[in-house]
């Protein structure tokens, strides 16, 4: 064998070394790309303006699946494998439902900006179970009266009685979601949303039927929002900043009120799944959403606007004005939580709502 003859063994070793080097590069690249984060979310979290800064900063891809309503979200979880999901957006009042099912991981309070939240939306009675925090409120707002201030008397919108007044007959739309609107009916008749019982149903039904008699339509989010935005109606029962704030630039006549009787407070929380395979990144995501920058982007999401729960949210002065940020302490003082009925009462409420919808 001459010196310029290729040694087969040497060639094999060289090829193996090259293959190993290539494999090492691939592994290094895979290591640089963190595992994807899988999030069950409401539509406001799918906005690229919210997700892209986090993805770029953490070299991660956030995979999102949208759902509406806690029941739909929990149904997705039940049809999934343990570990399929890392984080979830959920109604704050429904956090205990996830805890009861053994779904959520306690959150480290010392790594979250709890001291910066509006005190009234921490919702500790729901987000803390047996002394452990399983959810943190990220965004909130009100189911109340949305209206066109050039078509109605804004002073009238300071009372829920206007919703059943002949003055606005045929000029009203009702948001088709039973719990908040039943809550508004409760406030209208002087009842606390937290104290409702079966004995209150006849009076609640009577109030709902009066609202329905004034209504031109009862519709889901898009239909009811469109009716107000296009002038088909002048008032939206159950509307609020989540309807009017995002449309303020195109139609500055749209506004909302927190009437003297109060409004129904909605709030959404973030929770981490116990079976998450990427808990470090899940916590980073929650921390990002709760940061001043993340809060501002979430509050002004293209899907719907809402109040950030963090008082230090990095909103512009114009955004704060649209959301009526400085008025929140007074609004929160008059707001009451969503009704949280037992399973039996909830079914009766849904039946009552159906009867209202079918009423001529």
C-alpha positions, 0 to 999 in steps of 0.5 A: 500500500503506497503512501498516496493510497486511501486507507479504507479504515481511515476513510471510515473513521473520517466519515464517522467523525464527520457524521458525529460532528454533524449530529452534534451540531443538530443536537446543539441546534435543537438544544438552542430551540426550547421546547414549544409552549402549548397554550389554551387561550382566549382570542386576545392571546393569539395576537402576534403583537403579544406573542412575538416579543416573547417568542423572540426573547425566549427562542420558543414557539407558542402554539395556541388553541382558542376556546370560548367559555370554561366548559369548552376549555375543560372539554379540550383538556379532557380529550388531550393527553397529560402534558399536551398543554402548558398554560391556560386562560380561564375565568378567575371564578372557575379556577377552583374547577380546574383545581378540583380536577387536579389540572393545575400547578401551584404558582410561586407567589414570590415570582409574580407581581401580586403587589402591583395588581388592583386589589379588587381583581386579585380574586383570592377567593377563587384563585387561591385554593387551600392556601396555594395560588393556582391562578393570577388575574391578568385582565378584567372588565365589566358587563355593563351598558355600552352605548352611542353617546350621540344617540342616547342621553348619557345621563340615562346610562347611569341607571339600569332602569334605562334598559327597560324604559319605553324611551329606548324601546327597539334601540337595545341589543342584549349580549347573549350570555346568561350569567352576566346579563342575569347578574345585571338583572339582579343589580337592577332589582337590588339583589347581590350577584353572590346571594342569588337563590332559586327564590329570586328566579321569578323576579329575575325572569320578570326583569329579563323579559322587560329587557327583552321587550325593549330589545331589537336583537339578542346576539353573541359577541360579534352580532351584538358588537356589530349592531352597536357599531353600525348604529342598528342599536344605540345600547348594548346590555352586557357591553362594556370596554371590551366592546367599545374601547377597541372601536373608539378610534373608528367610532369615538361616539361609543362609550360605556357606563358603570351605573349607580346600581353597579356592573358585573365584573369579569376577570380572566386568569392564567394557570399552569398545568400540573402535567406541563413538560415545560414548566420553566417556560410556562412560568416565564410566559405567565411572568411576561403576560403579567409584566408592564409590557405584556399587560399593555399588549394584552389589554389592547389586543386586536381581538378585544380590549380590557383592563390590565390587572397590573396597575403598572401596565405600560399603556399610553395616555391615549390608551388609558383614556379609552379604557378610563384607567383612572376611574377604575377604583370607583368602578371596582367599588360598584362592581360585583362578581359574576353569579356563581350558582350551584350546578342545580341553580345554574341549570335553572338559570339557563332554562330561564334564559332560554325562556326569555330568548323564546319569549315573543 
